[in-house]
Amino acid sequence: MGDKVFNRIKAVLAEKGKTNNWLAETLDMNRNTVSKWCTNQMQPTVETLFKIAEALDVEARELLVLRKAK
């Protein structure tokens, strides 16, 4: 996946005043996994993306980087 950015999890966490550790604890996930999501080294499954959105009280689409308009 290289340097491409696919999600905004780190940005939304910052907007909500939450940390990676908080998200890991809330979702009962490994902190390293959450860290990889936040740095776009790895992407969560769609199911997990919806769980993240629920935990952060946002729409799932707010966690994704939008494609350029045509």
mmCIF file of the N, C-alpha and C atoms, coordinates in Angstrom:
data_MODEL
# 
_entry.id   MODEL 
# 
loop_
_atom_site.group_PDB 
_atom_site.id 
_atom_site.type_symbol 
_atom_site.label_atom_id 
_atom_site.label_alt_id 
_atom_site.label_comp_id 
_atom_site.label_asym_id 
_atom_site.label_entity_id 
_atom_site.label_seq_id 
_atom_site.pdbx_PDB_ins_code 
_atom_site.Cartn_x 
_atom_site.Cartn_y 
_atom_site.Cartn_z 
_atom_site.occupancy 
_atom_site.B_iso_or_equiv 
_atom_site.pdbx_formal_charge 
_atom_site.auth_seq_id 
_atom_site.auth_comp_id 
_atom_site.auth_asym_id 
_atom_site.auth_atom_id 
_atom_site.pdbx_PDB_model_num 
ATOM 1   N N  . MET A 1 1  ? 0.817   -1.198 0.000   1.00 0.00 ? 1  MET A N  1 
ATOM 2   C CA . MET A 1 1  ? 0.000   0.000  0.000   1.00 0.00 ? 1  MET A CA 1 
ATOM 3   C C  . MET A 1 1  ? 0.856   1.255  0.000   1.00 0.00 ? 1  MET A C  1 
ATOM 4   N N  . GLY A 1 2  ? 2.099   1.129  0.386   1.00 0.00 ? 2  GLY A N  1 
ATOM 5   C CA . GLY A 1 2  ? 3.033   2.243  0.286   1.00 0.00 ? 2  GLY A CA 1 
ATOM 6   C C  . GLY A 1 2  ? 2.633   3.450  1.094   1.00 0.00 ? 2  GLY A C  1 
ATOM 7   N N  . ASP A 1 3  ? 2.803   4.608  0.482   1.00 0.00 ? 3  ASP A N  1 
ATOM 8   C CA . ASP A 1 3  ? 2.527   5.868  1.168   1.00 0.00 ? 3  ASP A CA 1 
ATOM 9   C C  . ASP A 1 3  ? 1.096   6.349  0.986   1.00 0.00 ? 3  ASP A C  1 
ATOM 10  N N  . LYS A 1 4  ? 0.247   5.551  0.387   1.00 0.00 ? 4  LYS A N  1 
ATOM 11  C CA . LYS A 1 4  ? -1.129  5.973  0.159   1.00 0.00 ? 4  LYS A CA 1 
ATOM 12  C C  . LYS A 1 4  ? -1.888  6.041  1.477   1.00 0.00 ? 4  LYS A C  1 
ATOM 13  N N  . VAL A 1 5  ? -2.764  7.012  1.563   1.00 0.00 ? 5  VAL A N  1 
ATOM 14  C CA . VAL A 1 5  ? -3.592  7.187  2.755   1.00 0.00 ? 5  VAL A CA 1 
ATOM 15  C C  . VAL A 1 5  ? -5.010  6.769  2.393   1.00 0.00 ? 5  VAL A C  1 
ATOM 16  N N  . PHE A 1 6  ? -5.518  5.787  3.116   1.00 0.00 ? 6  PHE A N  1 
ATOM 17  C CA . PHE A 1 6  ? -6.853  5.262  2.841   1.00 0.00 ? 6  PHE A CA 1 
ATOM 18  C C  . PHE A 1 6  ? -7.870  5.628  3.914   1.00 0.00 ? 6  PHE A C  1 
ATOM 19  N N  . ASN A 1 7  ? -7.383  5.836  5.139   1.00 0.00 ? 7  ASN A N  1 
ATOM 20  C CA . ASN A 1 7  ? -8.333  6.141  6.205   1.00 0.00 ? 7  ASN A CA 1 
ATOM 21  C C  . ASN A 1 7  ? -7.904  7.379  6.983   1.00 0.00 ? 7  ASN A C  1 
ATOM 22  N N  . ARG A 1 8  ? -8.867  7.912  7.736   1.00 0.00 ? 8  ARG A N  1 
ATOM 23  C CA . ARG A 1 8  ? -8.666  9.111  8.546   1.00 0.00 ? 8  ARG A CA 1 
ATOM 24  C C  . ARG A 1 8  ? -8.816  8.800  10.036  1.00 0.00 ? 8  ARG A C  1 
ATOM 25  N N  . ILE A 1 9  ? -8.552  7.574  10.413  1.00 0.00 ? 9  ILE A N  1 
ATOM 26  C CA . ILE A 1 9  ? -8.773  7.173  11.806  1.00 0.00 ? 9  ILE A CA 1 
ATOM 27  C C  . ILE A 1 9  ? -7.967  8.056  12.756  1.00 0.00 ? 9  ILE A C  1 
ATOM 28  N N  . LYS A 1 10 ? -6.707  8.279  12.453  1.00 0.00 ? 10 LYS A N  1 
ATOM 29  C CA . LYS A 1 10 ? -5.856  9.107  13.321  1.00 0.00 ? 10 LYS A CA 1 
ATOM 30  C C  . LYS A 1 10 ? -6.423  10.523 13.449  1.00 0.00 ? 10 LYS A C  1 
ATOM 31  N N  . ALA A 1 11 ? -6.853  11.100 12.333  1.00 0.00 ? 11 ALA A N  1 
ATOM 32  C CA . ALA A 1 11 ? -7.396  12.459 12.340  1.00 0.00 ? 11 ALA A CA 1 
ATOM 33  C C  . ALA A 1 11 ? -8.684  12.533 13.155  1.00 0.00 ? 11 ALA A C  1 
ATOM 34  N N  . VAL A 1 12 ? -9.560  11.551 12.991  1.00 0.00 ? 12 VAL A N  1 
ATOM 35  C CA . VAL A 1 12 ? -10.833 11.562 13.717  1.00 0.00 ? 12 VAL A CA 1 
ATOM 36  C C  . VAL A 1 12 ? -10.587 11.344 15.210  1.00 0.00 ? 12 VAL A C  1 
ATOM 37  N N  . LEU A 1 13 ? -9.651  10.480 15.558  1.00 0.00 ? 13 LEU A N  1 
ATOM 38  C CA . LEU A 1 13 ? -9.297  10.315 16.970  1.00 0.00 ? 13 LEU A CA 1 
ATOM 39  C C  . LEU A 1 13 ? -8.867  11.659 17.554  1.00 0.00 ? 13 LEU A C  1 
ATOM 40  N N  . ALA A 1 14 ? -8.020  12.388 16.828  1.00 0.00 ? 14 ALA A N  1 
ATOM 41  C CA . ALA A 1 14 ? -7.543  13.691 17.305  1.00 0.00 ? 14 ALA A CA 1 
ATOM 42  C C  . ALA A 1 14 ? -8.703  14.671 17.439  1.00 0.00 ? 14 ALA A C  1 
ATOM 43  N N  . GLU A 1 15 ? -9.604  14.682 16.451  1.00 0.00 ? 15 GLU A N  1 
ATOM 44  C CA . GLU A 1 15 ? -10.764 15.575 16.490  1.00 0.00 ? 15 GLU A CA 1 
ATOM 45  C C  . GLU A 1 15 ? -11.634 15.292 17.711  1.00 0.00 ? 15 GLU A C  1 
ATOM 46  N N  . LYS A 1 16 ? -11.709 14.025 18.101  1.00 0.00 ? 16 LYS A N  1 
ATOM 47  C CA . LYS A 1 16 ? -12.545 13.615 19.235  1.00 0.00 ? 16 LYS A CA 1 
ATOM 48  C C  . LYS A 1 16 ? -11.790 13.657 20.559  1.00 0.00 ? 16 LYS A C  1 
ATOM 49  N N  . GLY A 1 17 ? -10.495 13.990 20.511  1.00 0.00 ? 17 GLY A N  1 
ATOM 50  C CA . GLY A 1 17 ? -9.693  14.037 21.728  1.00 0.00 ? 17 GLY A CA 1 
ATOM 51  C C  . GLY A 1 17 ? -9.421  12.658 22.316  1.00 0.00 ? 17 GLY A C  1 
ATOM 52  N N  . LYS A 1 18 ? -9.360  11.654 21.455  1.00 0.00 ? 18 LYS A N  1 
ATOM 53  C CA . LYS A 1 18 ? -9.140  10.271 21.887  1.00 0.00 ? 18 LYS A CA 1 
ATOM 54  C C  . LYS A 1 18 ? -7.761  9.801  21.417  1.00 0.00 ? 18 LYS A C  1 
ATOM 55  N N  . THR A 1 19 ? -7.271  8.718  22.022  1.00 0.00 ? 19 THR A N  1 
ATOM 56  C CA . THR A 1 19 ? -5.967  8.172  21.667  1.00 0.00 ? 19 THR A CA 1 
ATOM 57  C C  . THR A 1 19 ? -6.098  6.791  21.034  1.00 0.00 ? 19 THR A C  1 
ATOM 58  N N  . ASN A 1 20 ? -4.993  6.346  20.426  1.00 0.00 ? 20 ASN A N  1 
ATOM 59  C CA . ASN A 1 20 ? -4.936  4.984  19.880  1.00 0.00 ? 20 ASN A CA 1 
ATOM 60  C C  . ASN A 1 20 ? -5.222  3.977  20.992  1.00 0.00 ? 20 ASN A C  1 
ATOM 61  N N  . ASN A 1 21 ? -4.632  4.198  22.171  1.00 0.00 ? 21 ASN A N  1 
ATOM 62  C CA . ASN A 1 21 ? -4.817  3.273  23.289  1.00 0.00 ? 21 ASN A CA 1 
ATOM 63  C C  . ASN A 1 21 ? -6.283  3.205  23.705  1.00 0.00 ? 21 ASN A C  1 
ATOM 64  N N  . TRP A 1 22 ? -6.962  4.342  23.719  1.00 0.00 ? 22 TRP A N  1 
ATOM 65  C CA . TRP A 1 22 ? -8.389  4.363  24.054  1.00 0.00 ? 22 TRP A CA 1 
ATOM 66  C C  . TRP A 1 22 ? -9.162  3.504  23.056  1.00 0.00 ? 22 TRP A C  1 
ATOM 67  N N  . LEU A 1 23 ? -8.870  3.680  21.762  1.00 0.00 ? 23 LEU A N  1 
ATOM 68  C CA . LEU A 1 23 ? -9.576  2.913  20.733  1.00 0.00 ? 23 LEU A CA 1 
ATOM 69  C C  . LEU A 1 23 ? -9.289  1.427  20.875  1.00 0.00 ? 23 LEU A C  1 
ATOM 70  N N  . ALA A 1 24 ? -8.038  1.075  21.116  1.00 0.00 ? 24 ALA A N  1 
ATOM 71  C CA . ALA A 1 24 ? -7.673  -0.331 21.288  1.00 0.00 ? 24 ALA A CA 1 
ATOM 72  C C  . ALA A 1 24 ? -8.431  -0.950 22.468  1.00 0.00 ? 24 ALA A C  1 
ATOM 73  N N  . GLU A 1 25 ? -8.491  -0.235 23.574  1.00 0.00 ? 25 GLU A N  1 
ATOM 74  C CA . GLU A 1 25 ? -9.208  -0.736 24.744  1.00 0.00 ? 25 GLU A CA 1 
ATOM 75  C C  . GLU A 1 25 ? -10.708 -0.829 24.483  1.00 0.00 ? 25 GLU A C  1 
ATOM 76  N N  . THR A 1 26 ? -11.254 0.184  23.837  1.00 0.00 ? 26 THR A N  1 
ATOM 77  C CA . THR A 1 26 ? -12.692 0.217  23.558  1.00 0.00 ? 26 THR A CA 1 
ATOM 78  C C  . THR A 1 26 ? -13.116 -0.943 22.660  1.00 0.00 ? 26 THR A C  1 
ATOM 79  N N  . LEU A 1 27 ? -12.291 -1.243 21.663  1.00 0.00 ? 27 LEU A N  1 
ATOM 80  C CA . LEU A 1 27 ? -12.617 -2.312 20.706  1.00 0.00 ? 27 LEU A CA 1 
ATOM 81  C C  . LEU A 1 27 ? -12.054 -3.668 21.137  1.00 0.00 ? 27 LEU A C  1 
ATOM 82  N N  . ASP A 1 28 ? -11.320 -3.688 22.251  1.00 0.00 ? 28 ASP A N  1 
ATOM 83  C CA . ASP A 1 28 ? -10.647 -4.898 22.714  1.00 0.00 ? 28 ASP A CA 1 
ATOM 84  C C  . ASP A 1 28 ? -9.742  -5.451 21.608  1.00 0.00 ? 28 ASP A C  1 
ATOM 85  N N  . MET A 1 29 ? -8.928  -4.548 21.058  1.00 0.00 ? 29 MET A N  1 
ATOM 86  C CA . MET A 1 29 ? -7.996  -4.887 19.978  1.00 0.00 ? 29 MET A CA 1 
ATOM 87  C C  . MET A 1 29 ? -6.567  -4.654 20.453  1.00 0.00 ? 29 MET A C  1 
ATOM 88  N N  . ASN A 1 30 ? -5.626  -5.236 19.752  1.00 0.00 ? 30 ASN A N  1 
ATOM 89  C CA . ASN A 1 30 ? -4.208  -5.045 20.032  1.00 0.00 ? 30 ASN A CA 1 
ATOM 90  C C  . ASN A 1 30 ? -3.803  -3.609 19.700  1.00 0.00 ? 30 ASN A C  1 
ATOM 91  N N  . ARG A 1 31 ? -3.030  -2.980 20.580  1.00 0.00 ? 31 ARG A N  1 
ATOM 92  C CA . ARG A 1 31 ? -2.597  -1.587 20.353  1.00 0.00 ? 31 ARG A CA 1 
ATOM 93  C C  . ARG A 1 31 ? -1.762  -1.450 19.089  1.00 0.00 ? 31 ARG A C  1 
ATOM 94  N N  . ASN A 1 32 ? -0.968  -2.469 18.768  1.00 0.00 ? 32 ASN A N  1 
ATOM 95  C CA . ASN A 1 32 ? -0.149  -2.411 17.552  1.00 0.00 ? 32 ASN A CA 1 
ATOM 96  C C  . ASN A 1 32 ? -1.013  -2.409 16.298  1.00 0.00 ? 32 ASN A C  1 
ATOM 97  N N  . THR A 1 33 ? -2.096  -3.152 16.332  1.00 0.00 ? 33 THR A N  1 
ATOM 98  C CA . THR A 1 33 ? -3.022  -3.177 15.195  1.00 0.00 ? 33 THR A CA 1 
ATOM 99  C C  . THR A 1 33 ? -3.632  -1.801 14.987  1.00 0.00 ? 33 THR A C  1 
ATOM 100 N N  . VAL A 1 34 ? -4.106  -1.198 16.060  1.00 0.00 ? 34 VAL A N  1 
ATOM 101 C CA . VAL A 1 34 ? -4.707  0.138  15.970  1.00 0.00 ? 34 VAL A CA 1 
ATOM 102 C C  . VAL A 1 34 ? -3.676  1.151  15.470  1.00 0.00 ? 34 VAL A C  1 
ATOM 103 N N  . SER A 1 35 ? -2.456  1.033  15.938  1.00 0.00 ? 35 SER A N  1 
ATOM 104 C CA . SER A 1 35 ? -1.388  1.922  15.494  1.00 0.00 ? 35 SER A CA 1 
ATOM 105 C C  . SER A 1 35 ? -1.161  1.785  13.989  1.00 0.00 ? 35 SER A C  1 
ATOM 106 N N  . LYS A 1 36 ? -1.209  0.571  13.484  1.00 0.00 ? 36 LYS A N  1 
ATOM 107 C CA . LYS A 1 36 ? -1.022  0.350  12.043  1.00 0.00 ? 36 LYS A CA 1 
ATOM 108 C C  . LYS A 1 36 ? -2.170  0.945  11.238  1.00 0.00 ? 36 LYS A C  1 
ATOM 109 N N  . TRP A 1 37 ? -3.386  0.904  11.795  1.00 0.00 ? 37 TRP A N  1 
ATOM 110 C CA . TRP A 1 37 ? -4.514  1.559  11.116  1.00 0.00 ? 37 TRP A CA 1 
ATOM 111 C C  . TRP A 1 37 ? -4.266  3.061  11.052  1.00 0.00 ? 37 TRP A C  1 
ATOM 112 N N  . CYS A 1 38 ? -3.818  3.625  12.158  1.00 0.00 ? 38 CYS A N  1 
ATOM 113 C CA . CYS A 1 38 ? -3.634  5.073  12.259  1.00 0.00 ? 38 CYS A CA 1 
ATOM 114 C C  . CYS A 1 38 ? -2.509  5.586  11.359  1.00 0.00 ? 38 CYS A C  1 
ATOM 115 N N  . THR A 1 39 ? -1.567  4.720  11.041  1.00 0.00 ? 39 THR A N  1 
ATOM 116 C CA . THR A 1 39 ? -0.467  5.120  10.155  1.00 0.00 ? 39 THR A CA 1 
ATOM 117 C C  . THR A 1 39 ? -0.671  4.599  8.738   1.00 0.00 ? 39 THR A C  1 
ATOM 118 N N  . ASN A 1 40 ? -1.821  4.013  8.474   1.00 0.00 ? 40 ASN A N  1 
ATOM 119 C CA . ASN A 1 40 ? -2.173  3.481  7.160   1.00 0.00 ? 40 ASN A CA 1 
ATOM 120 C C  . ASN A 1 40 ? -1.226  2.391  6.685   1.00 0.00 ? 40 ASN A C  1 
ATOM 121 N N  . GLN A 1 41 ? -0.580  1.701  7.612   1.00 0.00 ? 41 GLN A N  1 
ATOM 122 C CA . GLN A 1 41 ? 0.241   0.547  7.253   1.00 0.00 ? 41 GLN A CA 1 
ATOM 123 C C  . GLN A 1 41 ? -0.633  -0.677 7.029   1.00 0.00 ? 41 GLN A C  1 
ATOM 124 N N  . MET A 1 42 ? -1.840  -0.626 7.596   1.00 0.00 ? 42 MET A N  1 
ATOM 125 C CA . MET A 1 42 ? -2.798  -1.721 7.508   1.00 0.00 ? 42 MET A CA 1 
ATOM 126 C C  . MET A 1 42 ? -4.184  -1.092 7.583   1.00 0.00 ? 42 MET A C  1 
ATOM 127 N N  . GLN A 1 43 ? -5.170  -1.756 6.983   1.00 0.00 ? 43 GLN A N  1 
ATOM 128 C CA . GLN A 1 43 ? -6.532  -1.226 6.995   1.00 0.00 ? 43 GLN A CA 1 
ATOM 129 C C  . GLN A 1 43 ? -7.456  -2.171 7.764   1.00 0.00 ? 43 GLN A C  1 
ATOM 130 N N  . PRO A 1 44 ? -8.395  -1.601 8.520   1.00 0.00 ? 44 PRO A N  1 
ATOM 131 C CA . PRO A 1 44 ? -9.365  -2.451 9.219   1.00 0.00 ? 44 PRO A CA 1 
ATOM 132 C C  . PRO A 1 44 ? -10.345 -3.066 8.230   1.00 0.00 ? 44 PRO A C  1 
ATOM 133 N N  . THR A 1 45 ? -10.961 -4.162 8.636   1.00 0.00 ? 45 THR A N  1 
ATOM 134 C CA . THR A 1 45 ? -12.017 -4.742 7.807   1.00 0.00 ? 45 THR A CA 1 
ATOM 135 C C  . THR A 1 45 ? -13.201 -3.775 7.794   1.00 0.00 ? 45 THR A C  1 
ATOM 136 N N  . VAL A 1 46 ? -14.105 -3.981 6.884   1.00 0.00 ? 46 VAL A N  1 
ATOM 137 C CA . VAL A 1 46 ? -15.298 -3.135 6.823   1.00 0.00 ? 46 VAL A CA 1 
ATOM 138 C C  . VAL A 1 46 ? -16.092 -3.260 8.119   1.00 0.00 ? 46 VAL A C  1 
ATOM 139 N N  . GLU A 1 47 ? -16.214 -4.468 8.625   1.00 0.00 ? 47 GLU A N  1 
ATOM 140 C CA . GLU A 1 47 ? -16.942 -4.683 9.879   1.00 0.00 ? 47 GLU A CA 1 
ATOM 141 C C  . GLU A 1 47 ? -16.285 -3.893 11.017  1.00 0.00 ? 47 GLU A C  1 
ATOM 142 N N  . THR A 1 48 ? -14.966 -3.947 11.086  1.00 0.00 ? 48 THR A N  1 
ATOM 143 C CA . THR A 1 48 ? -14.250 -3.225 12.129  1.00 0.00 ? 48 THR A CA 1 
ATOM 144 C C  . THR A 1 48 ? -14.354 -1.724 11.930  1.00 0.00 ? 48 THR A C  1 
ATOM 145 N N  . LEU A 1 49 ? -14.348 -1.286 10.682  1.00 0.00 ? 49 LEU A N  1 
ATOM 146 C CA . LEU A 1 49 ? -14.483 0.142  10.392  1.00 0.00 ? 49 LEU A CA 1 
ATOM 147 C C  . LEU A 1 49 ? -15.796 0.675  10.975  1.00 0.00 ? 49 LEU A C  1 
ATOM 148 N N  . PHE A 1 50 ? -16.865 -0.105 10.862  1.00 0.00 ? 50 PHE A N  1 
ATOM 149 C CA . PHE A 1 50 ? -18.146 0.305  11.426  1.00 0.00 ? 50 PHE A CA 1 
ATOM 150 C C  . PHE A 1 50 ? -18.106 0.311  12.956  1.00 0.00 ? 50 PHE A C  1 
ATOM 151 N N  . LYS A 1 51 ? -17.360 -0.612 13.554  1.00 0.00 ? 51 LYS A N  1 
ATOM 152 C CA . LYS A 1 51 ? -17.206 -0.619 15.009  1.00 0.00 ? 51 LYS A CA 1 
ATOM 153 C C  . LYS A 1 51 ? -16.424 0.612  15.469  1.00 0.00 ? 51 LYS A C  1 
ATOM 154 N N  . ILE A 1 52 ? -15.402 0.978  14.701  1.00 0.00 ? 52 ILE A N  1 
ATOM 155 C CA . ILE A 1 52 ? -14.623 2.182  15.017  1.00 0.00 ? 52 ILE A CA 1 
ATOM 156 C C  . ILE A 1 52 ? -15.526 3.404  14.938  1.00 0.00 ? 52 ILE A C  1 
ATOM 157 N N  . ALA A 1 53 ? -16.316 3.485  13.876  1.00 0.00 ? 53 ALA A N  1 
ATOM 158 C CA . ALA A 1 53 ? -17.229 4.617  13.695  1.00 0.00 ? 53 ALA A CA 1 
ATOM 159 C C  . ALA A 1 53 ? -18.211 4.707  14.857  1.00 0.00 ? 53 ALA A C  1 
ATOM 160 N N  . GLU A 1 54 ? -18.726 3.580  15.283  1.00 0.00 ? 54 GLU A N  1 
ATOM 161 C CA . GLU A 1 54 ? -19.670 3.573  16.411  1.00 0.00 ? 54 GLU A CA 1 
ATOM 162 C C  . GLU A 1 54 ? -18.982 4.058  17.682  1.00 0.00 ? 54 GLU A C  1 
ATOM 163 N N  . ALA A 1 55 ? -17.767 3.580  17.922  1.00 0.00 ? 55 ALA A N  1 
ATOM 164 C CA . ALA A 1 55 ? -17.030 3.983  19.125  1.00 0.00 ? 55 ALA A CA 1 
ATOM 165 C C  . ALA A 1 55 ? -16.751 5.483  19.128  1.00 0.00 ? 55 ALA A C  1 
ATOM 166 N N  . LEU A 1 56 ? -16.492 6.032  17.941  1.00 0.00 ? 56 LEU A N  1 
ATOM 167 C CA . LEU A 1 56 ? -16.166 7.460  17.820  1.00 0.00 ? 56 LEU A CA 1 
ATOM 168 C C  . LEU A 1 56 ? -17.400 8.326  17.565  1.00 0.00 ? 56 LEU A C  1 
ATOM 169 N N  . ASP A 1 57 ? -18.568 7.694  17.443  1.00 0.00 ? 57 ASP A N  1 
ATOM 170 C CA . ASP A 1 57 ? -19.825 8.404  17.195  1.00 0.00 ? 57 ASP A CA 1 
ATOM 171 C C  . ASP A 1 57 ? -19.750 9.250  15.928  1.00 0.00 ? 57 ASP A C  1 
ATOM 172 N N  . VAL A 1 58 ? -19.288 8.612  14.841  1.00 0.00 ? 58 VAL A N  1 
ATOM 173 C CA . VAL A 1 58 ? -19.237 9.257  13.525  1.00 0.00 ? 58 VAL A CA 1 
ATOM 174 C C  . VAL A 1 58 ? -19.781 8.281  12.489  1.00 0.00 ? 58 VAL A C  1 
ATOM 175 N N  . GLU A 1 59 ? -20.061 8.770  11.302  1.00 0.00 ? 59 GLU A N  1 
ATOM 176 C CA . GLU A 1 59 ? -20.438 7.910  10.187  1.00 0.00 ? 59 GLU A CA 1 
ATOM 177 C C  . GLU A 1 59 ? -19.179 7.212  9.672   1.00 0.00 ? 59 GLU A C  1 
ATOM 178 N N  . ALA A 1 60 ? -19.297 5.973  9.253   1.00 0.00 ? 60 ALA A N  1 
ATOM 179 C CA . ALA A 1 60 ? -18.137 5.213  8.773   1.00 0.00 ? 60 ALA A CA 1 
ATOM 180 C C  . ALA A 1 60 ? -17.425 5.945  7.641   1.00 0.00 ? 60 ALA A C  1 
ATOM 181 N N  . ARG A 1 61 ? -18.170 6.614  6.785   1.00 0.00 ? 61 ARG A N  1 
ATOM 182 C CA . ARG A 1 61 ? -17.540 7.307  5.651   1.00 0.00 ? 61 ARG A CA 1 
ATOM 183 C C  . ARG A 1 61 ? -16.614 8.433  6.095   1.00 0.00 ? 61 ARG A C  1 
ATOM 184 N N  . GLU A 1 62 ? -16.821 8.967  7.301   1.00 0.00 ? 62 GLU A N  1 
ATOM 185 C CA . GLU A 1 62 ? -15.939 10.011 7.817   1.00 0.00 ? 62 GLU A CA 1 
ATOM 186 C C  . GLU A 1 62 ? -14.556 9.468  8.149   1.00 0.00 ? 62 GLU A C  1 
ATOM 187 N N  . LEU A 1 63 ? -14.431 8.150  8.232   1.00 0.00 ? 63 LEU A N  1 
ATOM 188 C CA . LEU A 1 63 ? -13.149 7.527  8.536   1.00 0.00 ? 63 LEU A CA 1 
ATOM 189 C C  . LEU A 1 63 ? -12.344 7.207  7.280   1.00 0.00 ? 63 LEU A C  1 
ATOM 190 N N  . LEU A 1 64 ? -12.939 7.439  6.121   1.00 0.00 ? 64 LEU A N  1 
ATOM 191 C CA . LEU A 1 64 ? -12.284 7.123  4.857   1.00 0.00 ? 64 LEU A CA 1 
ATOM 192 C C  . LEU A 1 64 ? -11.837 8.377  4.126   1.00 0.00 ? 64 LEU A C  1 
ATOM 193 N N  . VAL A 1 65 ? -10.763 8.248  3.373   1.00 0.00 ? 65 VAL A N  1 
ATOM 194 C CA . VAL A 1 65 ? -10.295 9.339  2.528   1.00 0.00 ? 65 VAL A CA 1 
ATOM 195 C C  . VAL A 1 65 ? -11.124 9.315  1.254   1.00 0.00 ? 65 VAL A C  1 
ATOM 196 N N  . LEU A 1 66 ? -11.705 10.442 0.907   1.00 0.00 ? 66 LEU A N  1 
ATOM 197 C CA . LEU A 1 66 ? -12.531 10.517 -0.290  1.00 0.00 ? 66 LEU A CA 1 
ATOM 198 C C  . LEU A 1 66 ? -11.669 10.541 -1.541  1.00 0.00 ? 66 LEU A C  1 
ATOM 199 N N  . ARG A 1 67 ? -12.164 9.934  -2.592  1.00 0.00 ? 67 ARG A N  1 
ATOM 200 C CA . ARG A 1 67 ? -11.492 9.991  -3.883  1.00 0.00 ? 67 ARG A CA 1 
ATOM 201 C C  . ARG A 1 67 ? -11.731 11.355 -4.503  1.00 0.00 ? 67 ARG A C  1 
ATOM 202 N N  . LYS A 1 68 ? -10.855 11.735 -5.399  1.00 0.00 ? 68 LYS A N  1 
ATOM 203 C CA . LYS A 1 68 ? -11.032 13.006 -6.091  1.00 0.00 ? 68 LYS A CA 1 
ATOM 204 C C  . LYS A 1 68 ? -12.310 12.991 -6.917  1.00 0.00 ? 68 LYS A C  1 
ATOM 205 N N  . ALA A 1 69 ? -12.958 14.138 -6.969  1.00 0.00 ? 69 ALA A N  1 
ATOM 206 C CA . ALA A 1 69 ? -14.157 14.259 -7.802  1.00 0.00 ? 69 ALA A CA 1 
ATOM 207 C C  . ALA A 1 69 ? -13.744 14.178 -9.261  1.00 0.00 ? 69 ALA A C  1 
ATOM 208 N N  . LYS A 1 70 ? -14.611 13.592 -10.081 1.00 0.00 ? 70 LYS A N  1 
ATOM 209 C CA . LYS A 1 70 ? -14.305 13.450 -11.513 1.00 0.00 ? 70 LYS A CA 1 
ATOM 210 C C  . LYS A 1 70 ? -14.533 14.726 -12.260 1.00 0.00 ? 70 LYS A C  1 
# 
